[in-house]
Amino acid sequence: MAIDAPKQTWLFRQCEIDFQLELARGASCIASCCTDASLQRLVQETVLCFLQTHGPERFTVFRSLLAARLVARGQPKAAAIVASHPLPASNCERTAARRPAGDSGQ
């Protein structure tokens, strides 16, 4: 189901207000990257931090807003990487990797 243009504009404006901190921090960190490896790592880290705080429901809006901020900072390559970043399927692997040996997490 598609949403009409006025509702979409309102949603983007509201999300920009709601995600101010994450957008500012993510754009600043990502724009300051020097290598492709650090760029990929910081995009992933920014996405995971956003998901931990806000959940996946408005991820695509956040991703679009973050990419727009990077374009405004003169970082089109970083913006393209952010815009194409998929929603991670699960954080189970990261959680399992941090658990002490013998801890099943249950």
Backbone bond lengths (Angstrom), bond angles and torsions (degrees), N, CA, C in turn:
res aa  C-N    CA-C-N  psi(-1)  N-CA   C-N-CA  omega(-1)  CA-C   N-CA-C  phi
1 M - - - 1.438 - - 1.524 108.79 -
2 A 1.306 115.79 122.31 1.462 121.35 179.31 1.530 109.39 -84.89
3 I 1.330 115.74 146.71 1.457 118.98 176.09 1.518 108.50 -101.68
4 D 1.338 116.23 147.79 1.457 119.16 -176.96 1.532 110.94 -71.66
5 A 1.322 115.19 164.00 1.466 121.63 -173.21 1.525 113.60 -58.73
6 P 1.342 120.26 -45.21 1.475 118.37 179.44 1.530 112.80 -62.06
7 K 1.324 117.66 -39.31 1.464 120.20 178.36 1.521 110.87 -67.95
8 Q 1.330 117.05 -38.40 1.463 120.35 178.74 1.529 109.98 -65.87
9 T 1.324 117.39 -42.42 1.466 120.97 177.87 1.519 110.01 -61.25
10 W 1.333 117.61 -44.81 1.457 121.17 178.39 1.523 110.54 -61.14
11 L 1.340 117.31 -43.90 1.465 121.49 -179.75 1.523 110.67 -60.14
12 F 1.332 117.57 -46.01 1.459 120.85 179.95 1.528 111.14 -63.40
13 R 1.322 117.36 -41.61 1.464 119.94 178.81 1.523 111.19 -64.97
14 Q 1.316 116.67 -42.58 1.457 120.41 179.58 1.532 110.65 -64.91
15 C 1.316 116.95 -42.28 1.469 120.49 178.98 1.520 111.02 -66.06
16 E 1.316 117.26 -36.05 1.460 119.35 178.04 1.531 110.87 -63.04
17 I 1.320 116.29 -35.56 1.471 120.71 175.84 1.526 109.72 -70.87
18 D 1.335 116.84 -47.74 1.461 121.77 -176.69 1.527 112.84 -63.38
19 F 1.330 117.04 -32.95 1.459 121.75 -173.46 1.523 113.02 -106.46
20 Q 1.319 118.63 21.22 1.468 121.87 -176.55 1.524 113.21 -50.57
21 L 1.306 116.30 -49.52 1.465 120.55 -177.02 1.522 111.30 -63.01
22 E 1.324 116.80 -48.64 1.465 120.67 -178.34 1.529 111.54 -64.99
23 L 1.330 116.96 -38.10 1.466 120.29 178.66 1.530 111.24 -67.26
24 A 1.322 117.10 -44.69 1.470 120.01 -179.72 1.527 111.01 -64.55
25 R 1.326 115.88 -47.77 1.467 120.15 -178.87 1.532 110.64 -64.30
26 G 1.321 116.54 -48.07 1.461 119.88 -178.38 1.516 112.62 -62.00
27 A 1.331 117.01 -45.74 1.463 120.29 -179.68 1.520 111.33 -63.55
28 S 1.308 116.75 -40.64 1.470 120.54 -179.89 1.519 111.23 -65.14
29 C 1.313 116.89 -49.59 1.476 120.77 -178.79 1.523 111.54 -64.29
30 I 1.310 116.42 -46.86 1.466 120.35 -176.77 1.529 110.22 -66.26
31 A 1.325 117.70 -41.14 1.471 120.77 -179.07 1.525 112.49 -66.00
32 S 1.325 117.33 -22.45 1.462 119.84 -177.85 1.527 113.28 -90.88
33 C 1.319 118.10 3.03 1.473 121.09 -178.64 1.517 111.12 -65.77
34 C 1.324 114.32 144.04 1.460 120.41 179.89 1.526 112.88 -104.80
35 T 1.317 117.67 -25.75 1.467 120.45 -176.66 1.524 110.16 -125.20
36 D 1.324 115.31 159.48 1.463 120.14 177.16 1.523 111.45 -62.12
37 A 1.317 116.79 -37.56 1.468 120.56 -179.54 1.523 110.75 -65.05
38 S 1.322 117.29 -43.71 1.464 119.09 179.66 1.525 111.03 -69.39
39 L 1.321 117.09 -32.67 1.462 121.21 176.52 1.530 110.47 -62.30
40 Q 1.328 116.38 -49.54 1.468 120.75 178.90 1.531 110.63 -60.42
41 R 1.316 116.87 -43.55 1.463 121.14 -178.48 1.524 111.21 -63.60
42 L 1.332 117.53 -43.56 1.457 120.63 -178.48 1.526 112.67 -71.35
43 V 1.313 117.16 -33.59 1.470 119.44 174.39 1.524 109.17 -62.82
44 Q 1.323 116.70 -47.57 1.465 121.23 178.80 1.528 110.83 -60.09
45 E 1.312 117.35 -45.36 1.462 121.87 -179.97 1.526 111.22 -62.71
46 T 1.325 117.14 -42.58 1.461 121.58 178.96 1.522 110.94 -62.55
47 V 1.327 116.11 -43.64 1.467 120.82 178.87 1.529 110.62 -62.71
48 L 1.314 116.80 -46.94 1.468 120.03 -178.65 1.525 111.72 -63.84
49 C 1.326 117.41 -40.74 1.468 120.36 177.49 1.530 110.74 -63.10
50 F 1.323 116.27 -42.40 1.465 119.43 177.71 1.525 110.54 -60.64
51 L 1.320 116.76 -46.75 1.462 120.63 -177.87 1.523 111.74 -63.84
52 Q 1.317 117.67 -37.83 1.460 120.38 178.47 1.521 111.24 -65.50
53 T 1.315 117.42 -33.81 1.456 121.72 -177.72 1.532 112.44 -84.76
54 H 1.333 117.04 -42.59 1.464 120.92 -170.06 1.527 114.99 -115.64
55 G 1.324 117.67 -12.52 1.462 119.52 -176.90 1.518 111.55 80.43
56 P 1.326 116.81 176.31 1.460 120.91 -172.53 1.530 115.91 -85.34
57 E 1.332 118.43 -8.95 1.459 120.87 -170.89 1.524 114.16 -58.27
58 R 1.313 118.44 -40.57 1.472 121.13 -177.89 1.525 111.94 -112.98
59 F 1.324 116.48 26.17 1.462 121.41 -179.24 1.524 111.98 -59.67
60 T 1.328 117.79 -44.85 1.469 119.23 -176.43 1.524 111.63 -64.67
61 V 1.329 117.06 -33.78 1.464 119.97 176.60 1.530 109.44 -68.38
62 F 1.335 116.75 -46.20 1.467 120.56 178.05 1.523 110.45 -57.44
63 R 1.328 116.29 -46.20 1.464 120.76 -179.27 1.526 110.82 -59.11
64 S 1.324 117.82 -42.68 1.469 121.73 179.18 1.528 111.38 -65.68
65 L 1.326 116.40 -42.86 1.462 120.21 179.22 1.529 111.75 -65.19
66 L 1.321 116.36 -41.64 1.464 120.47 178.96 1.527 110.61 -64.84
67 A 1.313 117.39 -42.77 1.471 120.56 177.77 1.530 110.46 -61.59
68 A 1.325 117.49 -40.72 1.469 120.84 178.44 1.528 111.15 -63.31
69 R 1.317 117.16 -39.08 1.473 120.10 177.75 1.525 110.94 -64.96
70 L 1.317 116.61 -37.77 1.467 119.39 178.89 1.519 111.51 -68.81
71 V 1.320 117.86 -37.87 1.461 120.82 175.19 1.534 109.34 -61.26
72 A 1.336 116.50 -43.42 1.462 120.63 179.34 1.532 111.93 -63.01
73 R 1.329 117.27 -26.20 1.468 122.30 177.56 1.529 112.19 -87.36
74 G 1.320 117.18 3.61 1.465 120.13 179.79 1.519 113.11 77.98
75 Q 1.320 117.31 30.69 1.465 122.80 -178.36 1.532 110.87 -120.55
76 P 1.335 118.18 66.14 1.467 119.46 -176.29 1.530 113.79 -64.69
77 K 1.334 117.79 -33.56 1.469 120.32 178.83 1.529 110.39 -64.23
78 A 1.320 116.51 -46.83 1.466 120.95 178.34 1.528 110.08 -63.74
79 A 1.323 117.03 -39.84 1.467 121.00 179.18 1.524 110.96 -61.62
80 A 1.327 116.94 -41.06 1.469 120.55 178.93 1.526 111.33 -65.09
81 I 1.320 116.94 -38.83 1.467 120.71 178.42 1.524 110.21 -65.47
82 V 1.326 116.43 -44.04 1.467 120.54 178.19 1.531 110.07 -63.18
83 A 1.329 117.12 -47.31 1.465 121.36 -176.36 1.521 113.18 -61.81
84 S 1.329 116.67 -27.09 1.465 119.70 -178.91 1.526 112.88 -99.67
85 H 1.326 117.24 0.74 1.468 120.26 -177.64 1.530 109.70 -69.12
86 P 1.323 117.10 125.96 1.468 119.11 -179.43 1.524 111.83 -78.33
87 L 1.303 114.21 159.67 1.458 120.48 172.25 1.518 107.09 -70.22
88 P 1.346 118.16 121.12 1.467 119.32 179.39 1.530 110.27 -59.15
89 A 1.322 116.12 138.99 1.459 121.00 -178.00 1.519 111.25 -65.63
90 S 1.327 117.23 -39.94 1.456 120.64 -175.25 1.517 109.55 -166.43
91 N 1.313 115.47 153.71 1.455 120.82 174.16 1.516 111.17 -101.99
92 C 1.323 117.82 13.59 1.462 121.78 -175.86 1.525 112.15 -57.83
93 E 1.320 117.02 -40.34 1.461 119.91 -177.50 1.524 110.65 -63.85
94 R 1.343 117.26 -41.82 1.466 120.74 -179.78 1.524 110.46 -65.73
95 T 1.340 115.91 -43.33 1.458 119.60 -179.48 1.514 110.55 -62.96
96 A 1.329 117.20 -44.54 1.461 121.53 -179.74 1.522 110.84 -64.13
97 A 1.317 117.75 -36.45 1.467 121.01 -178.27 1.523 111.67 -68.95
98 R 1.333 118.73 -24.79 1.462 121.36 -178.60 1.526 113.16 -89.62
99 R 1.321 118.05 -12.90 1.462 120.61 -178.13 1.522 110.96 -72.81
100 P 1.323 117.28 142.73 1.464 120.04 175.16 1.520 110.43 -63.88
101 A 1.325 115.86 152.68 1.459 120.87 178.99 1.529 109.51 -56.56
102 G 1.301 115.54 138.02 1.462 121.19 178.52 1.513 113.74 87.06
103 D 1.340 118.89 -7.36 1.455 122.58 178.84 1.515 108.00 -93.13
104 S 1.305 117.40 113.09 1.464 121.60 -178.09 1.510 112.34 -83.06
105 G 1.331 117.62 -8.28 1.445 120.89 179.42 1.510 113.31 82.71
106 Q 1.332 117.86 7.89 1.467 120.03 -178.82 1.495 110.69 -110.02
